[in-house]
Amino acid sequence: MHEDEARYHFQQLINAVDYCHSRGIYHRDLKPKNLLLDASRNLKVTDFVSSALAQQVEADGLLHTKCGTTNYVAPEVQTVVKMGYFGRG
């Protein structure tokens, strides 16, 4: 993939994440396997099964659920679930 195409897809990813966050949806499992390209080479984000909704944020403003694929999940999610983590945008 050339740099210009990679930049284009990265911008699409940022736009997709921003769109989800603006609607109170936090994917929490972004990884290459969950990013697809359609026939027009547009990026599609898939697999929202591990997503969190704004309603799941507890009174302390943090999430407290363990989720995601072990090799891709942030270390703080694996180790401080009881303490909570900032898992949203």
Summary of the structure (lengths in Angstrom):
residues: 89
radius of gyration: 14.4
end to end distance: 28.5
largest distance: 45.1
contacts: 210
relative contact order: 0.18
helix: 35%
strand: 13%
